[in-house]
């Protein structure tokens, strides 16, 4: 791991712009979960999206 610089660099405006649009509390909450719990939540989200797509008559998204 690289040690922190003795004198911190000034904030990068691009990074600061991205940080403004991210709810870090959601990230923290997700990182408190075990990997298995994260996968279960992901599967639940995928099922919910598929159910919404089916209710709209949209074809399921295909990847890969």
C-alpha positions as CSV (number, residue, x, y, z in Angstrom):
1,X,0.0,0.0,0.0
2,X,1.3,3.4,-0.9
3,X,1.8,5.7,2.1
4,X,-0.2,8.9,2.3
5,X,1.7,12.0,1.1
6,X,3.0,14.1,3.9
7,X,1.3,17.2,2.3
8,X,-2.1,16.2,0.8
9,X,-2.8,17.1,-2.8
10,X,-5.5,19.7,-3.6
11,X,-8.9,18.2,-4.3
12,X,-9.4,17.1,-7.9
13,X,-12.4,19.0,-9.3
14,X,-13.5,15.9,-11.4
15,X,-13.5,13.6,-8.3
16,X,-15.3,16.2,-6.3
17,X,-18.0,16.5,-9.0
18,X,-18.6,12.7,-8.9
19,X,-18.7,12.6,-5.1
20,X,-21.5,15.2,-5.1
21,X,-23.8,12.8,-6.9
22,X,-23.0,9.7,-4.8
23,X,-24.9,8.7,-1.6
24,X,-22.0,7.3,0.4
25,X,-24.3,6.2,3.2
26,X,-25.7,3.6,0.7
27,X,-22.2,2.4,-0.1
28,X,-21.3,2.1,3.6
29,X,-24.5,0.2,4.3
30,X,-23.8,-2.2,1.5
31,X,-20.2,-2.8,2.6
32,X,-21.5,-3.8,6.1
33,X,-23.2,-6.8,4.5
34,X,-21.4,-10.0,3.9
35,X,-20.6,-11.0,0.2
36,X,-23.5,-13.5,0.4
37,X,-25.9,-10.9,1.6
38,X,-24.9,-8.6,-1.2
39,X,-25.5,-11.3,-3.8
40,X,-28.9,-12.0,-2.3
41,X,-29.8,-8.3,-2.6
42,X,-28.5,-8.2,-6.2
43,X,-30.7,-11.2,-7.1
44,X,-33.7,-9.6,-5.5
45,X,-33.1,-6.4,-7.5
46,X,-32.7,-8.3,-10.7
47,X,-36.0,-10.2,-10.0
48,X,-37.8,-6.9,-9.3
49,X,-36.4,-5.4,-12.6
50,X,-37.5,-8.4,-14.6
51,X,-41.0,-8.3,-13.0
52,X,-41.3,-4.6,-14.0
53,X,-40.1,-5.3,-17.5
54,X,-42.7,-8.1,-17.8
55,X,-45.5,-5.9,-16.5
56,X,-44.6,-3.3,-19.2
57,X,-44.3,-5.9,-21.9
58,X,-40.6,-5.1,-22.4
59,X,-38.3,-7.9,-23.4
60,X,-35.7,-8.8,-20.8
61,X,-32.3,-7.2,-21.2
62,X,-29.7,-9.4,-22.7
63,X,-26.0,-9.1,-21.9
64,X,-23.0,-10.9,-23.2
